[in-house]
Amino acid sequence: MGYGVGRLLNDCRNSPEFLPPVSRLHREGDASAHVTCGRNFIGTVQAATALWLGFCGPTTANSDASVMAPLVAESLLLDGAVSESRLTVVGERGHIVISSDDGASWRQANVPTRVLLTAVHMHDALVGWAVGHDAVILRTSDGGESWAIVHEAPEEQLPLLDVWFKDQYRGFAVGAYGYALATEDGGDTWSRVAISGDDYHLNALIPATGQGAGPTRLYIAAEAGVIYRSEDGGDSWKELESPYAGSWFGGLALNEEEVILTGLRGNLFRSGDSGNTWQRISTGTQATLTSAVLLSSGAIMVTGLEGVVLISHNGGRSVVSRNLPTREGISTALPLADGGVLLVGEFGVVRFSQND
């Protein structure tokens, strides 16, 4: 999931006076936390969370294709996936860009919608899915060169925020107010599923055992400090005891037991027992943390607002800061085949070297 940072910073920059009504966000433990767009204060975390979910202005799914843009790789991009030698990145206005040369060059895909796309998952080099506003779900079977809409529900006015597939047939998409969908036919049809009796925003799906046969452990990072865990590939869910009350926006499972979660105000927590207990990791930042990814070197990179880049070389037990000097918001990072790292965010895509 890489939705929040780019949309948040872009909307704040363009509409700083817009503070949409938000229900239930007073439950956030970090409700007094200030959020910044670059160096400019733009409001409380209630507004930031609302903007994160995209309620800062309507986007409508329609038959119009995404506009081809010469500078699309420099536009607001929010999430990406790596499959074999191919990179696929999604973002605003239905933009999807792909690269076959480790990000040296990019080409824009044909996409039949202009809604904000929030997340992408590639099963292999050819088959993948992307999700976004108006409950849009797109599917590709040619490596991201072209996409088709397999689900949309603009009348429900609910954004999908993340998507993950266990194999080429069974997958999940989750989003705002407890909205969750499942498919068992590769995305041809989708059915509504209940994660719990509550309606917390479901921000990120975190697989612990990856794709393939057999039981699969999954986590969902949600708002208000809520964490869900499934031991059966998403058939049933249990709410875990949480170490803090603020929203989670991303995470990374290193294996069956070790998992990391990222949240508001620099909150980073690690569990070594499948989420039963948690340890706070000192980050030295108050910026919202957006994602945690495993690099090809074995290091862990945590990204965030204000250009925050945190690196861990010991499984997430401690981190060192390597922030972007531009302080531009980062949504996620992608490991490259040559050992480099690609950052995705409000700047589009840019290569990052740990040795800089």
N, C-alpha and C positions, 0 to 999 in steps of 0.2 A: 504494500500500500504506500502510495506516495502522494496522496492527494493534497494534504493541507498546506504545506509551506508555500508553494507557488501561488495558489489561489488566494491564500491569506495575504501575502505581501502585495500581490498585484491589486487586489480589491482595496486594500488599505491605502495603497498609493494613489489609486484613482478615485476612491470614494471614501475619504477619511471620516466624513460626517455620518456615514450610514451605520447605524447600530440597530440591527433587526431585532424584533422581539424573539426571545428565546425561552422556552419552557424547560424547567427542571435543572437548568444549569447552576442554580444556586446551590445544588448539592455538591458542586465541585469543591474539593478541599483547598484548591488554589484559587478561589474565586476573587481574591484581591490581587492576584499576580498581574503585573503590567506586562503587556506584550509590545514589542517594538517592530516597526517596519524600517529596516536600516537603522538610522539614528533617530527616527521620529516616533514619539509616543502616539499610539492610535487607539487606546482604550483598554478596558479590562479584559480578563480572560473569558468572560461570558461572550463578549462580542467576538473575540478571537476564535472561540470554539464554534460559534455559529458560522463564521466565515469559513472555517475549516471544513464544515459540512456543506458549504456552498449555498447558504441561504442568503447570499448577498446580491441576489438578482437572478431572474429567471433565465434558464437555458432550455430550449425546447427541441425535442427530438422531432425530426421531420425528414422528408425525402431528399432534402438538399444535401449534396455532398460537401465534405469539408473543402474549404477553399485552398487551392494549391498556392503555397507561399514560398518565395525564394529564400527567405530568412527563417524558415520554419525551425531549423535546428537551434535558433537563438530565441525562440518564443518560449512561453511558459510551458514547461514539461514537468510531469509529476511522478511518473513511475516507469520502470523499465524491466526487461527480462533478457537473460542471456541463454541462448540455446545453441550449442556447438559453436560455430564461428559467426553467428548472427546476433545482432543487438536489435531489440525492438523497444521503442520508447513512445509513451503516449502523453497527451496533455490537452491544453485548451482548444476549443473550437473544433473538436474532433481530430486534432492533429495526431498522426502516427508517423514516426520516422524510423527507418531501418538502416542498418549498416552491416556490411559484410567484410569490412577491413579494420575491425577493432576501433571504430569510431573516427577513422581518418576522413571518411566522407559519408554523407547521409543522403538518402532519397526519401521523398514523401510518398506514403501509400495512398491508394484510393480508398476513401472512407465514406460511407453513405449517411453520415450525420455530422452535425456541428455542435453537439453537446460537449460539455467538459468531460473528458475521459480521465478517470482517476486511478486505474490499476490495470495491469496486464499480466497474464500468465501464459507461458509457452510450454506445451507438453513436450514438444520436440522441435526440430528445425522447421517443420512445416505447419503443425497444428497448434493453434493458440486461441485465447479469448481475451477480450478487453471489456471493462465495465465503466459506467459513468452515470451522469445525471439522467433523470427520468427513467431510472431502472433499465437503461440501455445495456444490452450485452451483445458484443460483436464476436464473430468467429472468423478465423482465417484458416485456410488449408493449403496455402502456397507460401508459407514463410513470412506472412505479413505484407505481401505485395498488394493484396486486396482483401476486403472485409465485407461481411454480410451481417445484417441485424438479425439475431435469432430471438431477441426478447426486448420489449420496451413497454413502459406503462407510464406515460407522461401525466395521466390523470391522477396518479397516486402521489406525485410530487415528492418522490423519495430518491435520493442519490444512492447508488451502490458505491462502496468505498474499497472493496477488495474482492479478489477472485482467486480460487485455487482448485486444481484438479488432482485427484488421487491417481487417475489414469486417464486414458483418452475418452472415457465414457462418464465417469462419476466426478462431479464437481460441485462447488459451493460458491455463492456470491453473497456478500453481506454488506449492510449499509446502515443508514440512519434509522433511529427509533425501532431497533430490533428487527429491521427488515432483513430477511434471509431467504434465499432461494437455493434449490438443489436440482440437479439433473442426473439422470442415469443413462442418457442416450447421447452423450457428447454435446449437449446443448440444444438439441432439436426442440425439446420441451423442458419447461422449468416449473417447479411446484413450490409453493410457499411452505417454509418449515419454521418451527418455533425453537429458538435456542433456550429461552426461559420464559417465565411469566411476566418479566419486566420488559421495558422498551428502551433500554440503554442503546446508545449509538454503538454499533459494532465497527470498529475502526480498522482492524487488521486481522487476517488469518495467518497463523504461525504454525506450519507443519513441523513435527518433531522427527518423523521417520520417513519423510519424502514420499515419492511416488512408488507405485508397485503393489504387489499382492500382499494380503495379510492385514492384520489390525494396524491402524494408523493413529498415533497420538497427535492431537491438534490442540492449539490454544487459540482463543479469541481475545485480543486486546480491546477493551471497551472503555466507555466514559465512566466517570465517577469512581475510578479505581477498580472497576469490575474486571475480573479475569475468569474466563470459562476454559475448561479442559474437557476434551473428549478422548476416551480410550478406545473407541470403536469406529474411527474414521468419520465421526460426525453424526452417527445415528443417535447418540445421547450426549448430554452435556452436564457438567457439574461446575457450580460456581466455587472458585477458590477463595480462601481468605487472602485479602489484599494488604500489602504493606503501606499503602497510602491512598488518599481519597481523590486524587486528581486523575484526569483522563490519561489513558495510555494511547499512544499513537503508532507504535511499531514494536517490533521485537525480532528475536532470532533464537531458534532452538539449535544448539550445537549437537545434541544427541538426545537420547530418551530422557535424560535427567537434567541436563544443563540448559537453562533458558534465560534470556535477557529481555527486559522490557524497557521501553523508552517512554518518557512522559513530559508533562509540563514542568517549567521552571528548572530545567536541568536534571530532573529526576531520572535516575538510571538504577535499576535493580537487577540482581542476579539470583537465580535459584539453582542449587545443585541437587535438588530432590523433587524434580518435576512440578515445582510450584507450590509445594507444601509449606516451605519456609523461604524467606527472602532476605538478602543482604543489600543495603544501600551502597552504591558505588559513588565515591566522591568524583564530581565532574568539574568543579570550579567554574560553572556557568549557571546563569539563571534563564538561559534561552530554552525554548521548547525543543525537545529532541524528537526527531521525526522517524529515524530508522536505524537498524543495526544490521550489518551485512558481514559475511565471512569472505575475506579476500583470498586470492590464490596462494598468498604467502602463509596463510594460516592465521594472520592477524584479523582482528575484528575492527571494523570502522563504524562509528556512530556519527550520524549527521544531525544537523539541526538548523533552526533559525539563526539569524545574525552570522551566517557563515561558519557555524560551529562544526569542526571536524575533530573527533576524538578517536584515538587509536589505542587498542589494547593488544599486547603481545602475550598475555597470560590468561586467555580464555574469558576475558571480561572482568577479572578480579580487580583491575586498576586500569586507568586510562591516562594518556597524555594528550594535550591539546595541540592541534595543528590547524588553526582557524584560517579561513579565507580572508585575505586583507581587504577585500571588497565588502565583506559583511553581507553578501547576498545570501538569501535563504536557500538551503539545500533540502530537497525532498528525499532523495535516496542516492545510493552509490551502486555501481555495477563493476564487478571484477572483470578485467580484460585478459585476453589470452596471453599477452606478452608480459603479464605481471603488473600492468598499470591499473589505474582506477578511473572510471568515468563518473563524474558527478552530474546529477540531474536536479534542476531547480528552476528558479525564476529567470535564470540566465539562459535556459535551454540545456544544452549538454556541453561539458567542458572536461578536458583531461586533467587529472590531479596526480601529482607525483609526491610520494611520501618523502622523497629526498630533497624536495625544493626547500 
